[in-house]
């Protein structure tokens, strides 16, 4: 459309400056930060760790650039009365950097060819190189070294679009639905694929906060994690479909790209315990899944929604109007989206 043509050739940030514009965010429920010792590469970055409950633990020796808080203290610091913001949401509000990388305390660096992987470096590479959302390149990411565009790829699209989100993958325990985890308790992902690709425009996907990075200027406001089926803040192991769908719809509308593939982390979370707890949280989401997915597949935003904030506000209105009649839960979600957007605007002013 004419609207999308206007968005071509938007500037892409330079990688050299990006490491200084980056926070690493982690939501913690364990009450201990000893797991950080498995991540020596994180010592060079600023960390924001939000704990579900207090008291806030102390970081191990060598981690000197760490901001540690509890969810309650973060809400007070940000002067927020809303109890519907989870730890992941508060990380985005506490950060003052352009880029935020989210990692999970249940994960450790992936080891590929006997070398530990620094996922932060690959996320920076993904976010600071263009994406190709409008035309699928069968040679994967054409902006990686040694790669290029397949024959016949439109020359008018070869400059690509800004990348707003980088979604990494994991080895070890797969990020399955609770029912699948319970039916396949011994399943492990051991397949490492050395590839990055752009999620095509118009295709929904599901992200995981265990290994993801976002350009807050482009898409941060769309990553509100949502509420669980009982309209409570989403827990650390909750279903992140809402953030996935909202960010994809807003990103597609504004012409931004989302990359998936590298980098990998290794997930050592015990799946059976998590599956048992998650089953109770997920059953209503499965019940509503057909209607919710159908809504996000068909929703259209207007040309006037020409900024991340405006697009998210219009999407919120459509959630209230079109999903609200399905169940009162979605009216509560829309109210929470409004509260989140106001908090995000205040935090980034």
TIBA-110951 format. One line per field, with one value per residue (C-alpha): residue number from 0; residue in one letter; x, y, z. Coordinates in nm, 3 decimals, padded with zeros to 5 digits. Layout:
<pts>
i [NUM/...] $
aa [a/...] $
c1 [X/...] $
c2 [Y/...] $
c3 [Z/...] $
</pts>
This chain:
<pts>
i [0/1/2/3/4/5/6/7/8/9/10/11/12/13/14/15/16/17/18/19/20/21/22/23/24/25/26/27/28/29/30/31/32/33/34/35/36/37/38/39/40/41/42/43/44/45/46/47/48/49/50/51/52/53/54/55/56/57/58/59/60/61/62/63/64/65/66/67/68/69/70/71/72/73/74/75/76/77/78/79/80/81/82/83/84/85/86/87/88/89/90/91/92/93/94/95/96/97/98/99/100/101/102/103/104/105/106/107/108/109/110/111/112/113/114/115/116/117/118/119/120/121/122/123/124/125/126/127/128/129/130/131/132/133/134/135/136/137/138/139/140/141/142/143/144/145/146/147/148/149/150/151/152/153/154/155/156/157/158/159/160/161/162/163/164/165/166/167/168/169/170/171/172/173/174/175/176/177/178/179/180/181/182/183/184/185/186/187/188/189/190/191/192/193/194/195/196/197/198/199/200/201/202/203/204/205/206/207/208/209/210/211/212/213/214/215/216/217/218/219/220/221/222/223/224/225/226/227/228/229/230/231/232/233/234/235/236/237/238/239/240/241/242/243/244/245/246/247/248/249/250/251/252/253/254/255/256/257/258/259/260/261/262/263/264/265/266/267/268/269/270/271/272/273/274/275/276/277/278/279/280/281/282/283/284/285/286/287/288/289/290/291/292/293/294/295/296/297/298/299/300/301/302/303/304/305/306/307/308/309/310/311/312/313/314/315/316/317/318/319/320/321/322/323/324/325/326/327/328/329/330/331/332/333/334/335/336/337/338/339/340/341/342/343/344/345/346/347/348] $
aa [x/x/x/x/x/x/x/x/x/x/x/x/x/x/x/x/x/x/x/x/x/x/x/x/x/x/x/x/x/x/x/x/x/x/x/x/x/x/x/x/x/x/x/x/x/x/x/x/x/x/x/x/x/x/x/x/x/x/x/x/x/x/x/x/x/x/x/x/x/x/x/x/x/x/x/x/x/x/x/x/x/x/x/x/x/x/x/x/x/x/x/x/x/x/x/x/x/x/x/x/x/x/x/x/x/x/x/x/x/x/x/x/x/x/x/x/x/x/x/x/x/x/x/x/x/x/x/x/x/x/x/x/x/x/x/x/x/x/x/x/x/x/x/x/x/x/x/x/x/x/x/x/x/x/x/x/x/x/x/x/x/x/x/x/x/x/x/x/x/x/x/x/x/x/x/x/x/x/x/x/x/x/x/x/x/x/x/x/x/x/x/x/x/x/x/x/x/x/x/x/x/x/x/x/x/x/x/x/x/x/x/x/x/x/x/x/x/x/x/x/x/x/x/x/x/x/x/x/x/x/x/x/x/x/x/x/x/x/x/x/x/x/x/x/x/x/x/x/x/x/x/x/x/x/x/x/x/x/x/x/x/x/x/x/x/x/x/x/x/x/x/x/x/x/x/x/x/x/x/x/x/x/x/x/x/x/x/x/x/x/x/x/x/x/x/x/x/x/x/x/x/x/x/x/x/x/x/x/x/x/x/x/x/x/x/x/x/x/x/x/x/x/x/x/x/x/x/x/x/x/x/x/x/x/x/x/x/x/x/x/x/x/x/x/x/x/x/x/x] $
c1 [00.000/00.103/00.136/00.394/00.591/00.647/00.814/01.080/01.442/01.398/01.741/01.893/02.099/02.476/02.604/02.909/02.700/02.444/02.622/02.628/02.257/02.156/02.014/01.983/01.661/01.586/01.276/01.365/01.159/01.433/01.553/01.915/02.137/02.408/02.302/02.466/02.803/02.718/02.702/03.048/02.974/02.699/02.953/03.015/02.648/02.406/02.160/01.808/01.679/01.322/01.237/00.882/00.913/01.160/01.402/01.612/01.916/02.279/02.463/02.775/03.121/03.220/02.870/02.912/02.669/02.344/02.015/01.823/01.473/01.153/00.825/00.672/00.966/00.969/00.601/00.672/00.979/00.778/00.487/00.246/-00.072/-00.152/-00.105/-00.144/00.217/00.446/00.823/00.888/00.678/00.861/01.197/01.088/00.972/01.292/01.524/01.647/01.832/01.722/01.764/01.653/01.754/01.546/01.698/01.565/01.729/01.651/01.882/02.257/02.483/02.453/02.779/02.840/03.157/03.295/03.253/02.990/02.766/02.724/02.357/02.380/02.626/02.403/02.093/02.277/02.371/02.009/01.865/02.118/02.083/01.773/01.490/01.295/00.929/00.767/00.923/01.055/01.420/01.479/01.851/01.767/01.899/02.063/02.243/02.457/02.813/02.838/02.465/02.268/01.927/01.789/01.748/01.428/01.409/01.269/01.550/01.321/01.304/01.670/01.756/01.525/01.337/01.447/01.449/01.240/01.268/01.520/01.383/01.637/01.582/01.685/01.843/01.741/01.387/01.157/00.917/00.607/00.246/00.174/-00.024/00.261/00.517/00.318/00.280/00.650/00.835/01.165/01.165/01.478/01.580/01.933/01.919/02.120/02.043/02.293/02.038/01.845/01.532/01.262/00.911/00.701/00.457/00.108/00.225/00.173/00.432/00.482/00.781/00.947/01.085/01.362/01.573/01.448/01.565/01.370/01.435/01.226/01.199/01.031/00.828/00.875/00.524/00.372/00.542/00.307/00.288/-00.087/-00.285/-00.331/-00.670/-00.773/-00.686/-00.376/-00.027/00.146/00.394/00.742/00.634/00.306/00.183/00.341/00.106/-00.044/00.287/00.372/00.052/00.042/00.405/00.362/00.046/00.197/00.531/00.369/00.154/00.454/00.680/00.922/01.084/01.116/01.403/01.411/01.677/02.016/02.113/02.058/02.060/02.047/01.736/01.771/01.422/01.257/00.965/00.731/00.710/00.649/00.392/00.184/00.172/00.113/-00.176/-00.413/-00.308/-00.336/-00.669/-00.878/-00.626/-00.665/-01.044/-01.019/-00.735/-00.938/-01.114/-00.802/-00.584/-00.860/-00.885/-00.514/-00.499/-00.774/-00.736/-00.642/-00.505/-00.570/-00.313/-00.356/-00.198/00.145/00.355/00.408/00.200/-00.083/-00.090/-00.098/-00.376/-00.588/-00.524/-00.636/-00.963/-01.023/-00.949/-01.212/-01.469/-01.419/-01.290/-01.468/-01.805/-01.635/-01.559/-01.522/-01.159/-01.075/-01.223/-00.990/-00.702/-00.786/-00.797/-00.458/-00.321/-00.432/-00.270/00.048/00.065/00.027/00.300/00.527/00.475/00.556/00.865/01.005/00.922] $
c2 [00.000/00.367/00.382/00.104/00.251/00.565/00.351/00.203/00.313/00.415/00.456/00.155/00.217/00.159/-00.145/00.034/00.255/-00.005/-00.190/00.133/00.181/-00.158/-00.302/-00.671/-00.743/-01.050/-01.142/-01.349/-01.575/-01.780/-01.535/-01.597/-01.458/-01.724/-01.837/-01.519/-01.691/-01.893/-01.566/-01.399/-01.220/-01.019/-00.840/-00.587/-00.484/-00.299/-00.545/-00.475/-00.757/-00.739/-00.997/-01.118/-01.083/-00.953/-00.905/-00.820/-01.053/-00.948/-01.003/-01.226/-01.070/-00.910/-00.799/-00.435/-00.271/-00.425/-00.263/-00.504/-00.435/-00.612/-00.580/-00.388/-00.148/-00.093/00.000/00.251/00.389/00.444/00.587/00.337/00.227/-00.042/-00.392/-00.539/-00.495/-00.796/-00.811/-00.818/-00.504/-00.319/-00.390/-00.194/00.094/00.101/00.096/00.423/00.259/00.217/-00.161/-00.416/-00.782/-01.018/-01.340/-01.604/-01.710/-02.072/-02.044/-02.047/-01.970/-02.219/-02.397/-02.433/-02.602/-02.599/-02.222/-02.040/-01.812/-01.444/-01.391/-01.015/-00.967/-01.157/-00.968/-00.640/-00.768/-00.861/-00.529/-00.314/-00.485/-00.460/-00.711/-00.830/-00.855/-00.778/-01.054/-01.385/-01.454/-01.830/-01.774/-01.668/-01.332/-01.161/-00.915/-01.182/-01.227/-01.452/-01.431/-01.240/-01.209/-01.497/-01.446/-01.258/-01.075/-00.726/-00.473/-00.205/-00.404/-00.493/-00.212/-00.378/-00.237/-00.149/-00.445/-00.383/-00.719/-01.004/-01.337/-01.600/-01.973/-02.225/-02.566/-02.808/-02.784/-02.660/-02.374/-02.591/-02.541/-02.702/-02.990/-03.072/-03.049/-03.300/-03.542/-03.514/-03.466/-03.598/-03.389/-03.183/-02.963/-03.057/-02.917/-02.601/-02.419/-02.152/-01.923/-01.599/-01.510/-01.245/-01.340/-01.251/-00.961/-01.087/-01.399/-01.419/-01.585/-01.656/-01.509/-01.615/-01.370/-01.617/-01.486/-01.178/-00.824/-00.515/-00.167/00.028/00.329/00.121/-00.142/-00.125/00.000/-00.305/-00.558/-00.536/-00.899/-00.888/-01.062/-01.426/-01.595/-01.474/-01.112/-01.111/-00.994/-01.248/-01.461/-01.546/-01.872/-01.737/-01.741/-01.450/-01.473/-01.132/-00.949/-01.157/-01.075/-00.706/-00.647/-00.827/-00.637/-00.300/-00.385/-00.502/-00.190/00.042/-00.150/-00.290/-00.632/-00.911/-01.158/-01.508/-01.778/-01.693/-01.644/-01.959/-02.006/-02.331/-02.380/-02.605/-02.547/-02.866/-02.897/-03.125/-02.893/-02.591/-02.778/-02.875/-02.516/-02.373/-02.602/-02.418/-02.082/-02.182/-02.362/-02.048/-01.914/-02.234/-02.195/-01.842/-01.918/-01.948/-01.614/-01.430/-01.555/-01.476/-01.123/-01.053/-01.211/-00.988/-00.661/-00.357/-00.029/00.306/00.527/00.781/00.528/00.627/00.590/00.301/00.478/00.567/00.218/00.054/00.289/00.204/-00.166/-00.131/00.025/-00.264/-00.520/-00.357/-00.333/-00.669/-00.904/-00.740/-00.903/-01.244/-01.226/-00.948/-01.056/-00.877/-00.550/-00.581/-00.651/-00.339/-00.131/-00.277/-00.191/00.170/00.184/00.028/00.275/00.569/00.430/00.368/00.722/00.867/00.647/00.739/01.110] $
c3 [00.000/-00.030/00.346/00.350/00.061/00.268/00.533/00.304/00.353/00.716/00.885/01.061/01.380/01.378/01.571/01.710/01.938/02.035/02.320/02.522/02.461/02.599/02.922/03.005/03.194/03.405/03.606/03.911/04.136/04.304/04.571/04.468/04.194/04.208/03.861/03.728/03.772/03.461/03.263/03.279/02.949/03.125/03.346/03.069/03.049/03.275/03.430/03.557/03.777/03.908/04.175/04.221/04.599/04.854/05.000/04.696/04.674/04.621/04.294/04.293/04.295/03.966/03.872/03.959/03.718/03.842/03.939/04.165/04.289/04.383/04.198/04.491/04.515/04.140/04.142/04.420/04.243/03.926/04.128/03.979/04.149/03.891/04.030/03.681/03.575/03.601/03.643/03.268/03.218/03.494/03.333/03.025/03.245/03.452/03.151/03.005/02.715/02.355/02.355/02.614/02.606/02.823/02.956/03.195/03.518/03.426/03.124/03.076/02.778/02.496/02.414/02.041/01.914/02.270/02.297/02.510/02.306/02.396/02.303/02.361/02.075/01.831/01.942/01.875/01.530/01.458/01.579/01.393/01.056/00.834/00.811/00.507/00.619/00.283/00.071/00.204/00.124/00.093/00.162/00.519/00.640/00.340/00.568/00.739/00.621/00.317/00.241/-00.018/-00.182/-00.386/-00.760/-00.837/-00.506/-00.584/-00.601/-00.457/-00.132/-00.092/00.147/00.399/00.696/01.052/01.287/01.597/01.770/01.780/01.898/02.001/02.051/02.315/02.350/02.622/02.760/02.481/02.549/02.505/02.612/02.947/02.793/02.552/02.832/03.038/02.747/02.646/02.976/02.840/02.522/02.470/02.181/02.076/01.723/01.666/01.340/01.238/01.075/01.116/00.922/00.923/01.031/00.723/00.740/00.818/01.003/01.376/01.598/01.966/02.144/02.468/02.720/02.800/02.508/02.322/02.248/02.146/02.015/02.266/02.037/01.769/01.953/02.330/02.401/02.228/02.457/02.755/02.864/02.931/03.204/03.281/03.244/03.589/03.496/03.716/03.619/03.402/03.595/03.475/03.314/03.183/02.825/02.634/02.336/02.405/02.380/02.073/01.885/01.979/01.885/01.552/01.454/01.550/01.390/01.066/01.049/01.089/00.853/01.112/01.094/01.352/01.328/01.475/01.499/01.649/01.927/02.130/02.505/02.701/02.914/03.218/03.362/03.495/03.256/03.455/03.756/03.536/03.326/03.626/03.748/03.402/03.316/03.550/03.405/03.040/03.014/02.956/02.707/02.506/02.521/02.376/02.138/01.817/01.869/01.985/01.700/01.451/01.586/01.554/01.208/01.075/01.268/01.058/01.187/01.022/00.844/01.125/01.365/01.238/01.554/01.799/02.066/01.827/01.677/02.021/02.138/01.834/01.882/02.245/02.132/01.892/02.166/02.387/02.108/01.936/02.206/02.499/02.415/02.418/02.791/03.054/03.084/02.760/02.881/03.179/02.943/02.741/03.061/03.159/02.814/02.861/03.206/03.068/02.779/03.017/03.241/02.941/02.814/03.158/03.198/02.857/02.864] $
</pts>
